[in-house]
């Protein structure tokens, strides 16, 4: 039988993603600027008044705890209510918390209050970062998801990871109250910009799997069941968890690699981080264009393998310039994995499950990082710091090949796959994704999965 789905059209060079996306991008940029300031500011405040390594570690733990406690319920909430309101409300909560802290913490800064602030910000972040990506498929055509995710990722890298931290340091040099208030104003601006989506993002309500009155646990089980029952989602999720372990293990050791192996000072270490960020920004531009020409799974798989090779090369490098170039290349490879896989999940997931699938993916990614940090320390103690990069890079490259092998494509196949299969796959009925990242119009996971768009 001939396929009714057409090949994905190649987007124009300059794709207009539309006014709704521009509002979302502007709001995301403002909130990422706030994230970059507050994530640097809070540890500085703790160190200034409570210079104890345990106190700093406790702050990080408290800030991350909401992801472990509330990620899955946040996905249910994102599938039950207006996602725009969730993101808007989360930004307002963060704005109020920081502006209130600017007044309360102007003098003494009790550790308990700093922990409470970090916990509230963590809850709001969990809700916002679950609902926002689940909103994207409603705002842009599925052909342009890679470009949309690329632009959102670029804003995060530039404002959250590159600009935010030094700005926070400068603001703390003035007063802590000014720094806290600046973060609050940025979150308030993010909420204000999101109001532009009010008349644009509203669509018909989708039925909730398990019935309109399903319990939260039942809805969580439905989301987990969908992810675990869908081979493409399941295997890419496992690969993401592996990547989280490797990233965390190597990132925690990078400062030691810079100091002990390369002999760099603090400024040199900062330049290494900047090189990685520059590469990642370039990757946000390259990955969507590569996705126009390559099957999604192939692009993601080989980007992950290349990232593993880059980590291994870091373990072998003894020259700062070469290390910086490898970090920049790895930034490109990271985006070559993150952007196509995020877009793939958004395409394969029905509208009514977007929030839960995003919550599961975030939980796996964040949940694997503490394990990776501990593993990096143990490997460095047992072997050496460069060995951490060699071992982790090798494990990532081999793991990517093994985990994603069932999703390989055959470029010549263009017709519909067998029931539940991967169109253009040599794996037959063992996969669920298509070579170009779109869901098959004859699904096996849910009877009401959306058909391919033309």
C-alpha positions in Angstrom: 0.0 0.0 0.0 1.4 3.4 -0.9 2.2 5.8 1.9 0.0 8.7 2.5 2.7 10.6 4.3 5.0 12.9 2.3 8.7 13.3 2.9 9.5 16.1 5.2 10.0 19.3 3.2 13.3 21.1 3.5 12.6 24.4 5.4 13.6 27.6 3.8 16.9 29.0 4.8 15.4 31.8 6.9 12.4 30.2 8.6 9.9 32.5 10.2 8.7 30.5 13.2 5.8 32.9 13.8 4.7 35.4 16.4 3.7 32.9 19.0 7.2 31.4 19.0 8.8 34.9 19.2 6.8 35.6 22.4 7.9 32.3 23.8 11.6 32.9 22.8 11.6 36.3 24.4 10.1 35.0 27.6 12.6 32.1 27.7 15.5 34.5 27.1 14.4 36.6 30.0 13.9 33.7 32.4 17.3 32.2 31.3 19.0 35.4 32.2 17.3 35.2 35.6 18.5 31.6 35.9 22.1 32.5 35.1 22.1 35.2 37.8 20.4 33.3 40.6 22.3 30.1 40.1 25.6 32.0 40.6 24.2 34.4 43.2 22.9 31.9 45.8 26.1 30.0 46.2 28.0 33.3 46.6 25.6 34.4 49.3 26.0 31.1 51.1 29.8 31.3 50.9 29.9 34.9 52.1 28.0 34.1 55.4 28.4 30.4 55.8 31.8 29.4 54.3 31.4 25.7 54.8 31.6 23.2 52.0 28.7 21.2 53.5 26.5 24.3 53.4 27.2 25.0 49.7 26.6 21.3 48.9 23.4 21.4 50.8 22.2 24.4 48.8 22.7 22.5 45.5 20.9 19.5 46.9 17.9 21.6 48.1 17.7 23.3 44.8 17.7 20.0 42.9 15.4 18.2 45.2 12.2 19.4 43.6 13.2 17.6 40.4 13.2 14.3 42.2 10.1 15.0 44.2 7.8 16.8 41.7 9.0 16.2 38.2 6.4 13.5 37.4 3.5 15.3 39.1 4.6 18.4 37.2 4.2 16.5 34.0 0.6 15.5 34.9 -0.2 19.1 35.8 1.2 20.2 32.4 -1.1 17.7 30.6 -4.2 18.7 32.7 -4.0 22.5 32.6 -2.9 25.4 30.3 0.9 25.1 30.0 1.2 28.8 29.3 -0.3 29.6 32.7 2.0 27.1 34.4 5.1 28.8 32.9 3.7 32.3 33.6 2.8 31.4 37.2 6.2 29.9 37.8 7.9 33.0 36.6 5.7 35.2 38.8 6.5 33.0 41.8 10.2 33.3 41.1 9.9 37.0 40.7 8.0 37.4 44.0 10.5 35.1 45.8 13.5 37.0 44.7 12.1 40.5 45.2 10.9 39.5 48.7 14.3 38.0 49.4 15.9 41.3 48.4 14.1 42.9 51.3 14.3 40.1 53.8 17.9 39.2 53.2 19.2 42.7 52.9 20.9 42.3 56.3 21.4 39.0 57.9 21.2 35.9 55.7 20.2 32.9 57.7 21.1 29.6 56.0 17.6 28.3 56.5 16.1 31.2 54.5 18.6 30.8 51.7 17.7 27.1 51.5 14.0 28.0 51.5 14.6 30.4 48.7 16.5 27.8 46.7 13.8 25.2 47.3 11.0 27.6 46.1 13.0 28.5 43.0 13.6 24.8 42.3 9.9 24.0 42.5 9.1 26.8 40.1 11.9 25.7 37.7 10.6 22.2 37.7 7.1 23.3 36.7 8.3 25.8 34.1 10.9 23.6 32.5 8.4 20.8 32.2 5.6 22.8 30.7 7.6 25.1 28.3 9.0 22.4 25.9 5.6 20.6 26.0 4.1 23.9 24.7 6.3 24.1 21.6 4.6 21.6 19.3 1.5 23.8 19.5 3.3 26.9 18.5 5.4 25.9 15.5 5.0 23.5 12.6 6.6 20.1 13.3 8.9 20.6 10.3 10.5 23.5 12.2 10.9 21.9 15.6 14.7 21.6 15.3 15.1 25.2 14.4 12.8 26.3 17.3 14.6 24.1 19.8 17.9 25.3 18.4 17.0 29.0 19.0 15.7 28.3 22.5 18.9 26.3 23.3 21.0 29.2 22.0 19.3 31.6 24.4 19.8 29.3 27.3 23.6 28.8 26.5 24.3 32.5 26.0 22.2 34.0 28.8 22.1 31.3 31.4 25.6 29.8 31.1 27.7 32.5 29.6 26.4 36.0 30.4 24.5 35.3 33.7 27.3 34.2 35.9 29.7 37.1 35.4 26.8 39.6 35.6 25.8 38.0 39.0 29.4 38.5 40.2 29.3 42.2 39.2 25.9 42.7 40.9 27.0 41.1 44.1 29.9 43.5 44.1 27.3 46.3 44.5 24.9 44.8 47.0 23.2 41.4 47.4 19.8 43.2 47.4 20.4 44.6 43.9 21.5 41.2 42.6 18.4 39.5 44.0 16.1 42.3 42.7 17.6 42.0 39.2 16.8 38.4 39.1 13.3 39.1 40.2 12.8 41.8 37.6 14.0 39.4 34.8 11.5 36.7 35.9 8.7 39.3 36.0 9.7 40.4 32.5 9.5 36.7 31.4 6.0 36.5 32.8 5.0 39.7 31.1 6.3 38.6 27.7 4.4 35.3 28.0 1.1 37.2 28.1 1.6 37.7 24.4 0.7 34.0 24.0 -2.7 34.3 25.7 -4.8 34.6 22.5 -2.5 32.4 20.4 -1.7 29.3 22.4 -5.3 28.4 23.4 -6.5 25.2 21.6 -9.1 22.6 22.2 -8.7 20.4 25.3 -7.4 16.9 24.7 -8.8 13.9 26.6 -6.7 12.7 29.5 -5.7 9.0 29.2 -7.3 7.0 32.0 -10.4 9.2 32.0 -11.1 12.7 32.9 -11.1 11.9 36.6 -7.9 9.8 36.6 -5.8 10.1 39.7 -2.3 11.6 39.6 -0.7 8.2 40.1 -2.8 6.7 37.3 -1.7 9.6 35.0 1.9 9.1 35.9 1.7 5.4 35.1 0.1 6.3 31.8 3.0 8.6 30.9 5.6 6.1 32.1 3.9 3.3 30.2 3.9 5.3 27.0 7.6 6.0 27.2 8.6 2.5 28.2 6.3 0.9 25.6 7.7 3.0 22.7 11.0 1.7 21.6 12.3 5.0 20.1 11.5 7.0 23.2 12.7 4.3 25.5 16.1 3.8 23.9 16.8 7.5 23.4 15.8 8.1 27.0 18.3 5.4 28.1 21.0 7.1 26.0 20.1 10.5 27.6 20.5 9.0 31.0 23.9 7.6 30.0 24.9 11.0 28.6 23.9 12.6 31.9 26.2 10.3 33.9 29.1 10.9 31.5 28.6 14.7 31.4 28.4 15.0 35.1 31.4 12.7 35.8 33.6 14.6 33.3 32.4 18.1 34.1 33.1 17.7 37.8 36.7 16.6 36.9 37.3 19.3 34.3 38.5 21.8 36.8 41.1 19.2 38.0 42.1 18.4 34.5 42.6 22.1 33.9 44.7 22.6 37.1 46.7 19.4 37.5 47.1 18.2 33.9 47.1 21.4 31.8 48.6 23.7 34.5 46.0 26.4 34.0 44.9 29.0 36.5 41.3 30.1 37.2 41.3 32.4 34.1 42.4 29.5 31.9 39.7 27.3 33.3 37.2 30.0 32.5 38.4 30.1 28.9 38.0 26.3 28.6 34.4 26.7 29.7 33.9 29.6 27.2 35.2 27.4 24.4 32.6 24.7 25.2 29.9 27.4 25.2 31.0 28.8 21.9 30.9 25.4 20.4 27.4 24.7 21.8 26.1 28.0 20.3 27.5 27.0 16.9 25.9 23.6 17.4 22.5 25.2 17.9 22.9 26.7 14.4 24.3 23.6 12.7 22.1 20.9 14.2 18.8 22.1 12.7 20.5 22.4 9.3 22.0 18.9 9.6 18.5 17.6 10.5 17.2 18.9 7.2 19.6 16.6 5.4 20.0 13.6 7.7 17.6 11.2 9.4 17.0 12.3 12.9 18.1 9.0 14.6 21.3 8.8 12.5 22.2 12.4 13.3 21.6 11.9 17.0 23.4 8.5 17.2 26.6 9.7 15.5 26.6 13.0 17.4 26.6 11.0 20.6 29.4 8.7 19.4 31.4 11.8 18.4 30.8 13.3 21.8 32.2 10.1 23.4 35.3 10.3 21.2 35.7 14.0 22.2 35.6 13.1 25.9 38.2 10.4 25.3 40.4 12.9 23.4 40.2 15.3 26.4 41.7 12.5 28.5 44.6 12.3 26.0 45.2 16.0 25.5 48.0 17.7 27.3 47.9 21.0 25.5 45.5 23.8 26.5 44.7 25.0 22.9 43.9 21.4 21.8 41.7 20.9 24.8 39.8 24.1 24.1 39.3 23.0 20.5 38.0 19.6 21.6 35.7 21.2 24.1 34.3 23.5 21.3 33.8 20.5 19.1 32.1 18.6 21.9 29.7 21.5 22.3 28.7 21.1 18.7 28.2 17.3 19.2 26.1 17.9 22.3 23.7 20.1 20.4 23.7 17.5 17.6 22.2 15.1 20.1 20.1 17.3 22.3 18.2 19.2 19.6 17.2 16.3 17.3 16.2 14.1 20.3 14.1 16.8 21.9 12.4 17.4 18.6 11.9 13.6 18.1 10.2 13.3 21.4 7.9 16.2 20.7 7.0 14.6 17.3 6.4 11.1 18.6 4.4 12.1 21.7 0.6 12.8 21.4 -0.4 16.3 22.6 -2.1 15.0 25.7 1.1 13.3 26.9 3.7 16.0 26.1 4.0 17.1 29.7 4.5 13.7 31.1 7.0 12.6 28.5 9.0 15.8 29.1 8.9 15.2 32.8 10.2 11.6 32.5 13.0 12.8 30.2 14.0 15.6 32.6 13.9 13.3 35.6 16.2 10.8 33.9 18.6 13.4 32.8 18.8 15.3 36.1 18.5 12.1 38.2 21.6 10.6 36.5 23.8 13.5 37.2 24.5 12.9 41.0 25.4 9.4 40.1 27.8 10.7 37.4 29.4 13.2 39.8 30.1 10.4 42.4 31.4 8.1 39.7 33.8 10.7 38.4 35.3 11.1 41.9 35.6 7.4 42.4 37.3 6.9 39.0 39.7 9.8 39.6 40.7 8.3 43.0 41.1 4.8 41.7 42.8 5.7 38.3 43.5 9.3 37.5 41.7 12.5 36.3 42.5 12.0 32.6 41.4 8.3 32.9 37.9 9.6 33.9 37.6 11.2 30.5 39.0 8.2 28.6 36.7 5.7 30.4 33.6 7.8 30.2 34.1 8.8 26.6 34.6 5.1 25.6 31.5 4.0 27.5 29.5 6.8 25.9 30.6 6.0 22.4 30.0 2.2 22.8 26.8 2.7 24.7 25.4 5.0 22.0 26.1 2.4 19.3 24.5 -0.4 21.3 21.5 1.5 22.6 20.5 3.1 19.4 21.5 0.3 17.0 17.8 -1.0 16.8 16.8 2.4 15.4 19.1 2.4 12.4 17.6 3.4 9.0 17.9 2.4 5.4 17.9 5.6 3.3 16.2 4.0 0.3 13.0 3.1 2.2 10.3 5.7 1.9 7.0 3.8 2.3 5.1 3.1 5.5 6.7 0.7 7.9 5.0 -2.4 9.2 2.8 -2.0 12.2 4.8 -0.3 15.0 7.9 -0.3 12.8 10.6 2.2 11.9 10.1 3.4 8.4 13.3 2.8 6.5 14.6 0.6 9.3 16.6 -2.6 9.1 15.2 -3.4 12.5 11.8 -4.3 11.2 9.1 -4.2 13.8 11.5 -3.5 16.7 11.2 0.4 16.4 8.6 3.1 16.5 10.3 6.2 15.0 10.7 7.2 11.4 14.0 8.1 9.7 13.0 11.8 9.6 11.8 11.8 13.2 8.0 11.7 12.6 5.6 9.2 14.2 4.2 6.5 12.0 0.6 7.1 11.1 -0.3 3.6 12.3 1.0 3.5 15.9 1.1 0.6 18.4 1.4 2.6 21.6 -1.8 4.6 21.5 -4.8 4.3 19.2 -5.2 8.0 18.9 -1.7 9.1 18.0 -1.7 12.1 15.7 -1.0 11.2 12.0 1.8 12.6 10.0 1.4 16.2 8.9 1.9 17.2 5.3 
